[in-house]
């Protein structure tokens, strides 16, 4: 797998610190399953975080502050396991962290039609943003849009091209409100992506804005 597009440092630092929403953490874990370069960057981020914690002077803590920390720990999202699955033979285009959620191949999923040439599976991970699998037919494009927050996309099968470049299996697009783009599937194979957002997309054209309430992106 020739991975050319990776996460930015801020995303990997947030993943190492455990502050990403569950859907985004899952997507990062899936990329890490395939990408040794980003796994090394996460280890470096964890080392930096540990060094910063070691440099902080210890201070006394009130009983109320301790109770507050303990209550927040109860609300934390579970860590997504990135270790390879040994007992299950995985489809080559399904990383282990994702397989633990879908438990099948991409071809056997109950895809639902979202629009012309587009099907999806909603993973229903939390109330913040959305986490979905998208299957987009050859030659079909997503409406031109930007982002009101952050959008992470991992290519599982096929490829697409947009204003940023060409993205193939294993590549990730790590985007924010500075980016305007319109991905289009550029081969004769369906492009299947895992997408995670923390807020709705902002479609540029009239058609995109009209259909947005129906597609939920």
C-alpha positions in Angstrom: 0.0 0.0 0.0 1.5 3.3 -1.1 0.2 5.9 1.3 0.9 9.5 0.3 -1.5 11.5 2.4 -1.3 11.6 6.2 -2.7 13.4 9.2 -1.5 16.7 10.4 0.4 17.0 13.7 -2.6 18.5 15.5 -4.8 15.5 14.8 -2.2 13.0 15.9 -1.5 15.0 19.1 -5.2 15.1 19.8 -5.5 11.3 19.2 -2.5 10.6 21.5 -4.1 12.8 24.2 -7.4 11.0 23.8 -9.4 14.2 23.0 -10.8 13.2 19.6 -14.5 12.2 19.3 -15.0 8.5 19.0 -15.7 8.5 15.3 -12.5 10.5 14.5 -10.5 8.3 16.9 -11.7 5.2 15.1 -10.7 6.7 11.7 -7.3 7.6 13.0 -6.8 4.1 14.4 -7.8 2.6 11.1 -5.1 4.6 9.3 -2.6 3.7 11.9 -3.3 0.0 11.3 -1.9 0.5 7.8 0.6 3.3 8.2 3.8 2.7 10.2 5.0 6.3 9.6 2.0 7.7 11.5 2.3 5.1 14.2 5.8 6.4 14.8 4.5 10.0 14.9 1.9 9.0 17.5 4.6 7.4 19.7 6.5 10.6 19.4 3.5 12.6 20.4 2.9 10.4 23.4 6.5 10.8 24.4 6.2 14.6 24.1 3.0 14.6 26.2 4.6 12.4 28.9 7.6 14.8 29.0 5.4 17.8 29.5 3.5 16.1 32.3 6.7 15.2 34.0 7.8 18.9 33.9 4.7 20.1 35.7 5.2 21.0 39.3 2.8 18.9 41.6 0.2 21.0 43.4 -2.3 20.1 46.1 -5.8 19.4 44.9 -9.0 20.2 46.7 -11.6 17.5 47.3 -14.0 19.2 44.9 -11.4 19.3 42.1 -10.7 15.6 42.6 -14.4 14.7 42.5 -14.8 16.7 39.2 -11.9 14.8 37.6 -13.3 11.5 38.6 -16.7 12.4 37.2 -15.2 13.4 33.9 -13.2 10.1 33.7 -16.6 8.3 33.8 -17.6 10.2 30.7 -14.5 9.6 28.6 -14.8 7.8 25.3 -13.3 4.3 25.2 -9.9 4.0 23.6 -10.0 2.5 20.1 -7.7 -0.5 19.9 -5.2 -0.3 16.9 -3.5 -3.6 17.5 -3.8 -6.1 14.6 -6.4 -8.8 15.0 -4.7 -12.2 15.1 -7.6 -14.6 15.4 -9.7 -13.2 12.4 -8.7 -13.2 8.8 -9.5 -9.6 7.8 -10.6 -8.5 4.3 -7.6 -6.6 2.9 -9.6 -3.3 2.6 -11.0 -3.4 6.2 -8.5 -2.4 8.9 -8.9 -4.2 12.2 -10.4 -1.3 14.3 -13.2 -0.9 11.7 -13.8 -4.7 11.5 -14.6 -4.7 15.2 -17.5 -2.3 14.4 -18.9 -3.9 11.2 -17.8 -7.6 11.6 -17.9 -8.3 7.8 -16.5 -7.3 4.5 -17.4 -4.1 2.7 -19.3 -6.0 0.0 -21.6 -7.7 2.5 -22.7 -4.5 4.3 -26.4 -3.4 4.0 -25.6 -0.3 2.0 -28.4 2.3 1.9 -28.9 4.7 -1.1 -28.1 8.3 -0.2 -28.3 9.9 -3.6 -27.4 9.3 -7.3 -24.4 6.9 -7.3 -23.9 7.3 -3.5 -24.6 4.7 -0.8 -23.8 4.8 2.9 -23.6 3.1 6.3 -24.1 5.3 9.4 -22.0 3.9 12.2 -24.0 5.9 14.8 -21.1 6.8 16.9 -22.1 9.5 19.4 -24.1 12.8 18.9 -21.2 15.0 17.9 -20.7 15.1 14.1 -21.2 11.9 12.0 -19.2 8.8 11.2 -20.1 6.9 8.0 -18.9 4.6 5.3 -19.6 6.1 1.9 -19.6 4.1 -1.4 -19.4 6.4 -4.4 -19.8 5.1 -8.0 -17.3 5.8 -10.8 -17.5 9.3 -12.2 -19.8 10.6 -9.4 -18.7 13.6 -7.4 -19.7 14.9 -3.9 -21.2 18.5 -4.1 -18.7 21.3 -3.7 -18.3 22.1 0.0 -16.2 23.4 2.8 -16.4 22.6 6.5 -17.8 24.3 9.6 -15.5 22.1 11.7 -13.1 19.3 10.9 -13.5 16.4 8.4 -11.4 13.3 8.3 -11.6 10.9 5.3 -9.8 7.5 5.0 -9.9 5.7 1.6 -10.6 2.0 2.0 -11.0 1.1 -1.7 -10.7 2.9 -5.0 -9.7 6.5 -5.3 -10.9 10.1 -5.8 -9.4 13.3 -7.0 -10.2 16.9 -5.9 -8.5 20.3 -5.7 -5.9 19.0 -3.2 -4.8 15.9 -5.1 -5.5 12.2 -5.7 -6.4 10.0 -2.8 -6.1 6.2 -2.9 -6.5 3.3 -0.5 -4.8 4.1 2.8 -4.6 7.9 2.2 -6.4 10.3 4.6 -7.7 13.8 3.9 -7.4 15.9 7.1 -9.5 19.0 6.3 -10.9 22.1 8.1 -12.8 25.3 7.1 -9.9 26.6 5.0 -10.5 23.9 2.4 -13.1 24.1 -0.4 -13.2 20.9 -2.6 -15.3 18.6 -4.7 -14.1 15.0 -4.7 -14.9 13.0 -7.8 -14.3 9.2 -8.2 -11.6 8.9 -10.9 -11.5 5.2 -11.9 -14.0 2.6 -13.0 -14.2 1.2 -9.4 -16.4 2.3 -6.6 -14.6 4.5 -4.1 -15.3 3.4 -0.5 -14.3 5.8 2.3 -14.7 6.1 6.0 -15.6 9.7 6.9 -15.8 11.4 10.3 -16.8 15.0 11.0 -17.4 17.0 14.2 -19.9 19.4 12.6 -22.0 19.6 9.4 -20.4 20.3 6.0 -21.1 23.6 4.3 -22.2 23.0 0.7 -21.4 25.8 -1.7 -24.0 25.2 -4.4 -27.8 25.5 -4.3 -28.3 21.7 -4.9 -26.0 20.7 -2.1 -27.8 23.0 0.3 -31.2 21.7 -0.7 -30.2 18.0 -0.2 -28.2 18.5 3.0 -31.1 18.0 5.4 -31.9 14.7 3.7 -28.4 13.3 3.6 -27.4 14.5 7.1 -23.8 15.5 6.3 
